[in-house]
Amino acid sequence: MGAEDKIRNTAQDLSGKSKEAAGEATDDEQLEAEGKADQSAASLKQAGENVKDAFKR
């Protein structure tokens, strides 16, 4: 389950980066903000996965 979660988190982060870049390119502040929010959420989830991994060892 851990590897699948990490892949989903990475996909969410990449999606967020794409949204942010598209928002910057089109001057769409809302899309840019959504992208940053997606990246933040992915980072928090990844941090949780790292904690789980640390306890497994």
N, CA, C, O and CB atoms as a CASP TS submission, in Angstrom:
PFRMAT TS
TARGET T0000
AUTHOR 0000-0000-0000
METHOD Language model
MODEL 1
PARENT N/A
ATOM      1  N   MET     1       0.831  -1.191   0.000  1.00  0.00           N
ATOM      2  CA  MET     1       0.000   0.000   0.000  1.00  0.00           C
ATOM      3  C   MET     1       0.868   1.243   0.000  1.00  0.00           C
ATOM      4  O   MET     1       0.470   2.244  -0.597  1.00  0.00           O
ATOM      5  CB  MET     1      -0.941   0.004   1.204  1.00  0.00           C
ATOM      6  N   GLY     2       2.014   1.238   0.627  1.00  0.00           N
ATOM      7  CA  GLY     2       2.863   2.410   0.738  1.00  0.00           C
ATOM      8  C   GLY     2       3.340   2.921  -0.612  1.00  0.00           C
ATOM      9  O   GLY     2       3.331   4.127  -0.858  1.00  0.00           O
ATOM     10  N   ALA     3       3.758   2.013  -1.489  1.00  0.00           N
ATOM     11  CA  ALA     3       4.257   2.433  -2.804  1.00  0.00           C
ATOM     12  C   ALA     3       3.142   3.066  -3.628  1.00  0.00           C
ATOM     13  O   ALA     3       3.368   4.053  -4.327  1.00  0.00           O
ATOM     14  CB  ALA     3       4.861   1.234  -3.562  1.00  0.00           C
ATOM     15  N   GLU     4       1.959   2.510  -3.549  1.00  0.00           N
ATOM     16  CA  GLU     4       0.823   3.085  -4.282  1.00  0.00           C
ATOM     17  C   GLU     4       0.518   4.496  -3.795  1.00  0.00           C
ATOM     18  O   GLU     4       0.241   5.389  -4.595  1.00  0.00           O
ATOM     19  CB  GLU     4      -0.422   2.197  -4.130  1.00  0.00           C
ATOM     20  N   ASP     5       0.570   4.690  -2.489  1.00  0.00           N
ATOM     21  CA  ASP     5       0.312   6.012  -1.921  1.00  0.00           C
ATOM     22  C   ASP     5       1.372   7.010  -2.367  1.00  0.00           C
ATOM     23  O   ASP     5       1.062   8.161  -2.675  1.00  0.00           O
ATOM     24  CB  ASP     5       0.267   5.939  -0.392  1.00  0.00           C
ATOM     25  N   LYS     6       2.618   6.564  -2.400  1.00  0.00           N
ATOM     26  CA  LYS     6       3.700   7.451  -2.831  1.00  0.00           C
ATOM     27  C   LYS     6       3.524   7.846  -4.290  1.00  0.00           C
ATOM     28  O   LYS     6       3.781   8.991  -4.661  1.00  0.00           O
ATOM     29  CB  LYS     6       5.064   6.776  -2.626  1.00  0.00           C
ATOM     30  N   ILE     7       3.094   6.914  -5.106  1.00  0.00           N
ATOM     31  CA  ILE     7       2.852   7.214  -6.524  1.00  0.00           C
ATOM     32  C   ILE     7       1.713   8.213  -6.657  1.00  0.00           C
ATOM     33  O   ILE     7       1.811   9.161  -7.435  1.00  0.00           O
ATOM     34  CB  ILE     7       2.527   5.922  -7.316  1.00  0.00           C
ATOM     35  N   ARG     8       0.641   8.013  -5.910  1.00  0.00           N
ATOM     36  CA  ARG     8      -0.490   8.956  -5.946  1.00  0.00           C
ATOM     37  C   ARG     8      -0.063  10.347  -5.486  1.00  0.00           C
ATOM     38  O   ARG     8      -0.470  11.352  -6.068  1.00  0.00           O
ATOM     39  CB  ARG     8      -1.645   8.446  -5.064  1.00  0.00           C
ATOM     40  N   ASN     9       0.754  10.398  -4.445  1.00  0.00           N
ATOM     41  CA  ASN     9       1.230  11.688  -3.938  1.00  0.00           C
ATOM     42  C   ASN     9       2.091  12.402  -4.983  1.00  0.00           C
ATOM     43  O   ASN     9       1.976  13.612  -5.176  1.00  0.00           O
ATOM     44  CB  ASN     9       2.032  11.492  -2.636  1.00  0.00           C
ATOM     45  N   THR    10       2.940  11.645  -5.645  1.00  0.00           N
ATOM     46  CA  THR    10       3.784  12.232  -6.690  1.00  0.00           C
ATOM     47  C   THR    10       2.931  12.722  -7.848  1.00  0.00           C
ATOM     48  O   THR    10       3.189  13.792  -8.400  1.00  0.00           O
ATOM     49  CB  THR    10       4.821  11.211  -7.190  1.00  0.00           C
ATOM     50  N   ALA    11       1.918  11.951  -8.220  1.00  0.00           N
ATOM     51  CA  ALA    11       1.021  12.366  -9.301  1.00  0.00           C
ATOM     52  C   ALA    11       0.275  13.638  -8.920  1.00  0.00           C
ATOM     53  O   ALA    11       0.106  14.530  -9.752  1.00  0.00           O
ATOM     54  CB  ALA    11       0.022  11.246  -9.637  1.00  0.00           C
ATOM     55  N   GLN    12      -0.172  13.730  -7.674  1.00  0.00           N
ATOM     56  CA  GLN    12      -0.875  14.920  -7.217  1.00  0.00           C
ATOM     57  C   GLN    12       0.062  16.127  -7.225  1.00  0.00           C
ATOM     58  O   GLN    12      -0.346  17.232  -7.580  1.00  0.00           O
ATOM     59  CB  GLN    12      -1.453  14.698  -5.809  1.00  0.00           C
ATOM     60  N   ASP    13       1.311  15.911  -6.834  1.00  0.00           N
ATOM     61  CA  ASP    13       2.287  16.997  -6.836  1.00  0.00           C
ATOM     62  C   ASP    13       2.543  17.488  -8.260  1.00  0.00           C
ATOM     63  O   ASP    13       2.581  18.693  -8.506  1.00  0.00           O
ATOM     64  CB  ASP    13       3.604  16.539  -6.185  1.00  0.00           C
ATOM     65  N   LEU    14       2.717  16.557  -9.194  1.00  0.00           N
ATOM     66  CA  LEU    14       2.949  16.938 -10.587  1.00  0.00           C
ATOM     67  C   LEU    14       1.741  17.645 -11.182  1.00  0.00           C
ATOM     68  O   LEU    14       1.881  18.603 -11.943  1.00  0.00           O
ATOM     69  CB  LEU    14       3.292  15.711 -11.420  1.00  0.00           C
ATOM     70  N   SER    15       0.566  17.169 -10.833  1.00  0.00           N
ATOM     71  CA  SER    15      -0.660  17.817 -11.295  1.00  0.00           C
ATOM     72  C   SER    15      -0.734  19.246 -10.760  1.00  0.00           C
ATOM     73  O   SER    15      -1.120  20.169 -11.477  1.00  0.00           O
ATOM     74  CB  SER    15      -1.902  17.011 -10.853  1.00  0.00           C
ATOM     75  N   GLY    16      -0.365  19.413  -9.507  1.00  0.00           N
ATOM     76  CA  GLY    16      -0.364  20.736  -8.902  1.00  0.00           C
ATOM     77  C   GLY    16       0.626  21.672  -9.578  1.00  0.00           C
ATOM     78  O   GLY    16       0.341  22.850  -9.791  1.00  0.00           O
ATOM     79  N   LYS    17       1.795  21.128  -9.913  1.00  0.00           N
ATOM     80  CA  LYS    17       2.795  21.947 -10.605  1.00  0.00           C
ATOM     81  C   LYS    17       2.288  22.359 -11.978  1.00  0.00           C
ATOM     82  O   LYS    17       2.519  23.486 -12.417  1.00  0.00           O
ATOM     83  CB  LYS    17       4.124  21.185 -10.739  1.00  0.00           C
ATOM     84  N   SER    18       1.596  21.446 -12.656  1.00  0.00           N
ATOM     85  CA  SER    18       1.029  21.768 -13.965  1.00  0.00           C
ATOM     86  C   SER    18      -0.029  22.850 -13.851  1.00  0.00           C
ATOM     87  O   SER    18      -0.055  23.789 -14.646  1.00  0.00           O
ATOM     88  CB  SER    18       0.433  20.522 -14.611  1.00  0.00           C
ATOM     89  N   LYS    19      -0.904  22.717 -12.859  1.00  0.00           N
ATOM     90  CA  LYS    19      -1.947  23.725 -12.641  1.00  0.00           C
ATOM     91  C   LYS    19      -1.327  25.081 -12.326  1.00  0.00           C
ATOM     92  O   LYS    19      -1.758  26.110 -12.846  1.00  0.00           O
ATOM     93  CB  LYS    19      -2.887  23.294 -11.499  1.00  0.00           C
ATOM     94  N   GLU    20      -0.317  25.066 -11.473  1.00  0.00           N
ATOM     95  CA  GLU    20       0.329  26.321 -11.102  1.00  0.00           C
ATOM     96  C   GLU    20       0.958  26.979 -12.334  1.00  0.00           C
ATOM     97  O   GLU    20       0.814  28.186 -12.534  1.00  0.00           O
ATOM     98  CB  GLU    20       1.399  26.079 -10.011  1.00  0.00           C
ATOM     99  N   ALA    21       1.646  26.200 -13.150  1.00  0.00           N
ATOM    100  CA  ALA    21       2.281  26.742 -14.353  1.00  0.00           C
ATOM    101  C   ALA    21       1.241  27.269 -15.336  1.00  0.00           C
ATOM    102  O   ALA    21       1.427  28.325 -15.939  1.00  0.00           O
ATOM    103  CB  ALA    21       3.145  25.673 -15.028  1.00  0.00           C
ATOM    104  N   ALA    22       0.150  26.531 -15.492  1.00  0.00           N
ATOM    105  CA  ALA    22      -0.913  26.978 -16.392  1.00  0.00           C
ATOM    106  C   ALA    22      -1.544  28.269 -15.876  1.00  0.00           C
ATOM    107  O   ALA    22      -1.867  29.164 -16.656  1.00  0.00           O
ATOM    108  CB  ALA    22      -1.986  25.885 -16.546  1.00  0.00           C
ATOM    109  N   GLY    23      -1.715  28.359 -14.568  1.00  0.00           N
ATOM    110  CA  GLY    23      -2.271  29.562 -13.962  1.00  0.00           C
ATOM    111  C   GLY    23      -1.364  30.758 -14.162  1.00  0.00           C
ATOM    112  O   GLY    23      -1.829  31.865 -14.436  1.00  0.00           O
ATOM    113  N   GLU    24      -0.055  30.528 -14.023  1.00  0.00           N
ATOM    114  CA  GLU    24       0.900  31.617 -14.240  1.00  0.00           C
ATOM    115  C   GLU    24       0.894  32.055 -15.698  1.00  0.00           C
ATOM    116  O   GLU    24       0.949  33.250 -15.988  1.00  0.00           O
ATOM    117  CB  GLU    24       2.317  31.186 -13.822  1.00  0.00           C
ATOM    118  N   ALA    25       0.828  31.103 -16.609  1.00  0.00           N
ATOM    119  CA  ALA    25       0.874  31.404 -18.040  1.00  0.00           C
ATOM    120  C   ALA    25      -0.360  32.157 -18.511  1.00  0.00           C
ATOM    121  O   ALA    25      -0.283  32.973 -19.430  1.00  0.00           O
ATOM    122  CB  ALA    25       1.022  30.126 -18.836  1.00  0.00           C
ATOM    123  N   THR    26      -1.498  31.884 -17.880  1.00  0.00           N
ATOM    124  CA  THR    26      -2.757  32.506 -18.313  1.00  0.00           C
ATOM    125  C   THR    26      -3.226  33.613 -17.374  1.00  0.00           C
ATOM    126  O   THR    26      -4.316  34.158 -17.545  1.00  0.00           O
ATOM    127  CB  THR    26      -3.839  31.454 -18.426  1.00  0.00           C
ATOM    128  N   ASP    27      -2.410  33.938 -16.392  1.00  0.00           N
ATOM    129  CA  ASP    27      -2.775  34.936 -15.379  1.00  0.00           C
ATOM    130  C   ASP    27      -4.057  34.564 -14.645  1.00  0.00           C
ATOM    131  O   ASP    27      -4.846  35.437 -14.282  1.00  0.00           O
ATOM    132  CB  ASP    27      -2.933  36.304 -16.024  1.00  0.00           C
ATOM    133  N   ASP    28      -4.264  33.270 -14.429  1.00  0.00           N
ATOM    134  CA  ASP    28      -5.429  32.762 -13.696  1.00  0.00           C
ATOM    135  C   ASP    28      -4.987  32.482 -12.261  1.00  0.00           C
ATOM    136  O   ASP    28      -4.440  31.419 -11.966  1.00  0.00           O
ATOM    137  CB  ASP    28      -6.024  31.460 -14.377  1.00  0.00           C
ATOM    138  N   GLU    29      -5.226  33.435 -11.386  1.00  0.00           N
ATOM    139  CA  GLU    29      -4.770  33.323 -10.009  1.00  0.00           C
ATOM    140  C   GLU    29      -5.429  32.158  -9.273  1.00  0.00           C
ATOM    141  O   GLU    29      -4.801  31.530  -8.420  1.00  0.00           O
ATOM    142  CB  GLU    29      -5.041  34.613  -9.272  1.00  0.00           C
ATOM    143  N   GLN    30      -6.681  31.868  -9.594  1.00  0.00           N
ATOM    144  CA  GLN    30      -7.380  30.769  -8.925  1.00  0.00           C
ATOM    145  C   GLN    30      -6.748  29.429  -9.294  1.00  0.00           C
ATOM    146  O   GLN    30      -6.538  28.585  -8.423  1.00  0.00           O
ATOM    147  CB  GLN    30      -8.877  30.773  -9.297  1.00  0.00           C
ATOM    148  N   LEU    31      -6.445  29.228 -10.564  1.00  0.00           N
ATOM    149  CA  LEU    31      -5.822  27.981 -11.005  1.00  0.00           C
ATOM    150  C   LEU    31      -4.438  27.844 -10.392  1.00  0.00           C
ATOM    151  O   LEU    31      -4.037  26.754  -9.981  1.00  0.00           O
ATOM    152  CB  LEU    31      -5.736  27.926 -12.543  1.00  0.00           C
ATOM    153  N   GLU    32      -3.713  28.946 -10.332  1.00  0.00           N
ATOM    154  CA  GLU    32      -2.386  28.932  -9.720  1.00  0.00           C
ATOM    155  C   GLU    32      -2.475  28.550  -8.246  1.00  0.00           C
ATOM    156  O   GLU    32      -1.665  27.766  -7.751  1.00  0.00           O
ATOM    157  CB  GLU    32      -1.709  30.303  -9.873  1.00  0.00           C
ATOM    158  N   ALA    33      -3.455  29.104  -7.553  1.00  0.00           N
ATOM    159  CA  ALA    33      -3.653  28.798  -6.134  1.00  0.00           C
ATOM    160  C   ALA    33      -4.044  27.332  -5.936  1.00  0.00           C
ATOM    161  O   ALA    33      -3.580  26.687  -4.996  1.00  0.00           O
ATOM    162  CB  ALA    33      -4.731  29.717  -5.535  1.00  0.00           C
ATOM    163  N   GLU    34      -4.895  26.808  -6.817  1.00  0.00           N
ATOM    164  CA  GLU    34      -5.272  25.390  -6.738  1.00  0.00           C
ATOM    165  C   GLU    34      -4.040  24.510  -6.897  1.00  0.00           C
ATOM    166  O   GLU    34      -3.880  23.516  -6.188  1.00  0.00           O
ATOM    167  CB  GLU    34      -6.325  25.039  -7.818  1.00  0.00           C
ATOM    168  N   GLY    35      -3.180  24.878  -7.826  1.00  0.00           N
ATOM    169  CA  GLY    35      -1.953  24.108  -8.041  1.00  0.00           C
ATOM    170  C   GLY    35      -1.075  24.098  -6.812  1.00  0.00           C
ATOM    171  O   GLY    35      -0.543  23.056  -6.428  1.00  0.00           O
ATOM    172  N   LYS    36      -0.919  25.260  -6.191  1.00  0.00           N
ATOM    173  CA  LYS    36      -0.109  25.340  -4.973  1.00  0.00           C
ATOM    174  C   LYS    36      -0.741  24.529  -3.847  1.00  0.00           C
ATOM    175  O   LYS    36      -0.035  23.885  -3.071  1.00  0.00           O
ATOM    176  CB  LYS    36       0.064  26.803  -4.536  1.00  0.00           C
ATOM    177  N   ALA    37      -2.066  24.560  -3.756  1.00  0.00           N
ATOM    178  CA  ALA    37      -2.765  23.790  -2.721  1.00  0.00           C
ATOM    179  C   ALA    37      -2.586  22.288  -2.942  1.00  0.00           C
ATOM    180  O   ALA    37      -2.379  21.533  -1.992  1.00  0.00           O
ATOM    181  CB  ALA    37      -4.264  24.147  -2.706  1.00  0.00           C
ATOM    182  N   ASP    38      -2.668  21.863  -4.203  1.00  0.00           N
ATOM    183  CA  ASP    38      -2.458  20.442  -4.515  1.00  0.00           C
ATOM    184  C   ASP    38      -1.041  20.005  -4.134  1.00  0.00           C
ATOM    185  O   ASP    38      -0.844  18.917  -3.594  1.00  0.00           O
ATOM    186  CB  ASP    38      -2.709  20.176  -6.018  1.00  0.00           C
ATOM    187  N   GLN    39      -0.072  20.853  -4.415  1.00  0.00           N
ATOM    188  CA  GLN    39       1.308  20.534  -4.073  1.00  0.00           C
ATOM    189  C   GLN    39       1.498  20.440  -2.564  1.00  0.00           C
ATOM    190  O   GLN    39       2.206  19.560  -2.075  1.00  0.00           O
ATOM    191  CB  GLN    39       2.252  21.580  -4.654  1.00  0.00           C
ATOM    192  N   SER    40       0.866  21.343  -1.834  1.00  0.00           N
ATOM    193  CA  SER    40       0.967  21.329  -0.374  1.00  0.00           C
ATOM    194  C   SER    40       0.337  20.065   0.204  1.00  0.00           C
ATOM    195  O   SER    40       0.892  19.439   1.107  1.00  0.00           O
ATOM    196  CB  SER    40       0.294  22.575   0.222  1.00  0.00           C
ATOM    197  N   ALA    41      -0.818  19.704  -0.322  1.00  0.00           N
ATOM    198  CA  ALA    41      -1.497  18.496   0.153  1.00  0.00           C
ATOM    199  C   ALA    41      -0.648  17.261  -0.123  1.00  0.00           C
ATOM    200  O   ALA    41      -0.534  16.372   0.721  1.00  0.00           O
ATOM    201  CB  ALA    41      -2.877  18.351  -0.514  1.00  0.00           C
ATOM    202  N   ALA    42      -0.059  17.215  -1.304  1.00  0.00           N
ATOM    203  CA  ALA    42       0.787  16.072  -1.649  1.00  0.00           C
ATOM    204  C   ALA    42       2.005  16.006  -0.737  1.00  0.00           C
ATOM    205  O   ALA    42       2.421  14.920  -0.335  1.00  0.00           O
ATOM    206  CB  ALA    42       1.228  16.153  -3.117  1.00  0.00           C
ATOM    207  N   SER    43       2.574  17.149  -0.413  1.00  0.00           N
ATOM    208  CA  SER    43       3.741  17.187   0.469  1.00  0.00           C
ATOM    209  C   SER    43       3.385  16.681   1.868  1.00  0.00           C
ATOM    210  O   SER    43       4.152  15.938   2.480  1.00  0.00           O
ATOM    211  CB  SER    43       4.306  18.618   0.549  1.00  0.00           C
ATOM    212  N   LEU    44       2.227  17.087   2.364  1.00  0.00           N
ATOM    213  CA  LEU    44       1.801  16.621   3.685  1.00  0.00           C
ATOM    214  C   LEU    44       1.564  15.116   3.690  1.00  0.00           C
ATOM    215  O   LEU    44       1.947  14.422   4.631  1.00  0.00           O
ATOM    216  CB  LEU    44       0.530  17.352   4.124  1.00  0.00           C
ATOM    217  N   LYS    45       0.937  14.623   2.645  1.00  0.00           N
ATOM    218  CA  LYS    45       0.693  13.179   2.554  1.00  0.00           C
ATOM    219  C   LYS    45       2.011  12.419   2.471  1.00  0.00           C
ATOM    220  O   LYS    45       2.166  11.362   3.083  1.00  0.00           O
ATOM    221  CB  LYS    45      -0.187  12.851   1.331  1.00  0.00           C
ATOM    222  N   GLN    46       2.958  12.961   1.712  1.00  0.00           N
ATOM    223  CA  GLN    46       4.259  12.303   1.575  1.00  0.00           C
ATOM    224  C   GLN    46       4.992  12.287   2.913  1.00  0.00           C
ATOM    225  O   GLN    46       5.651  11.303   3.249  1.00  0.00           O
ATOM    226  CB  GLN    46       5.115  13.012   0.504  1.00  0.00           C
ATOM    227  N   ALA    47       4.881  13.361   3.669  1.00  0.00           N
ATOM    228  CA  ALA    47       5.500  13.406   4.988  1.00  0.00           C
ATOM    229  C   ALA    47       4.903  12.324   5.885  1.00  0.00           C
ATOM    230  O   ALA    47       5.624  11.682   6.650  1.00  0.00           O
ATOM    231  CB  ALA    47       5.319  14.800   5.628  1.00  0.00           C
ATOM    232  N   GLY    48       3.606  12.124   5.794  1.00  0.00           N
ATOM    233  CA  GLY    48       2.955  11.066   6.558  1.00  0.00           C
ATOM    234  C   GLY    48       3.462   9.693   6.168  1.00  0.00           C
ATOM    235  O   GLY    48       3.661   8.830   7.022  1.00  0.00           O
ATOM    236  N   GLU    49       3.673   9.492   4.869  1.00  0.00           N
ATOM    237  CA  GLU    49       4.215   8.213   4.397  1.00  0.00           C
ATOM    238  C   GLU    49       5.638   8.002   4.924  1.00  0.00           C
ATOM    239  O   GLU    49       6.013   6.885   5.282  1.00  0.00           O
ATOM    240  CB  GLU    49       4.204   8.159   2.850  1.00  0.00           C
ATOM    241  N   ASN    50       6.419   9.074   4.967  1.00  0.00           N
ATOM    242  CA  ASN    50       7.780   8.965   5.467  1.00  0.00           C
ATOM    243  C   ASN    50       7.797   8.598   6.946  1.00  0.00           C
ATOM    244  O   ASN    50       8.660   7.839   7.388  1.00  0.00           O
ATOM    245  CB  ASN    50       8.532  10.269   5.241  1.00  0.00           C
ATOM    246  N   VAL    51       6.861   9.126   7.705  1.00  0.00           N
ATOM    247  CA  VAL    51       6.755   8.783   9.131  1.00  0.00           C
ATOM    248  C   VAL    51       6.386   7.319   9.277  1.00  0.00           C
ATOM    249  O   VAL    51       6.961   6.608  10.101  1.00  0.00           O
ATOM    250  CB  VAL    51       5.705   9.677   9.846  1.00  0.00           C
ATOM    251  N   LYS    52       5.428   6.866   8.478  1.00  0.00           N
ATOM    252  CA  LYS    52       5.046   5.445   8.532  1.00  0.00           C
ATOM    253  C   LYS    52       6.238   4.550   8.229  1.00  0.00           C
ATOM    254  O   LYS    52       6.456   3.543   8.903  1.00  0.00           O
ATOM    255  CB  LYS    52       3.905   5.152   7.540  1.00  0.00           C
ATOM    256  N   ASP    53       7.010   4.925   7.207  1.00  0.00           N
ATOM    257  CA  ASP    53       8.177   4.138   6.826  1.00  0.00           C
ATOM    258  C   ASP    53       9.207   4.105   7.952  1.00  0.00           C
ATOM    259  O   ASP    53       9.842   3.077   8.187  1.00  0.00           O
ATOM    260  CB  ASP    53       8.808   4.703   5.550  1.00  0.00           C
ATOM    261  N   ALA    54       9.370   5.219   8.641  1.00  0.00           N
ATOM    262  CA  ALA    54      10.338   5.288   9.729  1.00  0.00           C
ATOM    263  C   ALA    54       9.955   4.346  10.873  1.00  0.00           C
ATOM    264  O   ALA    54      10.823   3.738  11.499  1.00  0.00           O
ATOM    265  CB  ALA    54      10.453   6.725  10.245  1.00  0.00           C
ATOM    266  N   PHE    55       8.657   4.230  11.142  1.00  0.00           N
ATOM    267  CA  PHE    55       8.215   3.348  12.204  1.00  0.00           C
ATOM    268  C   PHE    55       8.256   1.885  11.827  1.00  0.00           C
ATOM    269  O   PHE    55       8.321   1.019  12.699  1.00  0.00           O
ATOM    270  CB  PHE    55       6.844   3.711  12.614  1.00  0.00           C
ATOM    271  N   LYS    56       8.217   1.599  10.537  1.00  0.00           N
ATOM    272  CA  LYS    56       8.292   0.207  10.090  1.00  0.00           C
ATOM    273  C   LYS    56       9.690  -0.369  10.295  1.00  0.00           C
ATOM    274  O   LYS    56       9.851  -1.583  10.425  1.00  0.00           O
ATOM    275  CB  LYS    56       7.896   0.101   8.617  1.00  0.00           C
ATOM    276  N   ARG    57      10.696   0.498  10.324  1.00  0.00           N
ATOM    277  CA  ARG    57      12.083   0.035  10.440  1.00  0.00           C
ATOM    278  C   ARG    57      12.439  -0.231  11.832  1.00  0.00           C
ATOM    279  O   ARG    57      13.569  -0.629  12.115  1.00  0.00           O
ATOM    280  CB  ARG    57      13.037   1.017   9.872  1.00  0.00           C
TER
END
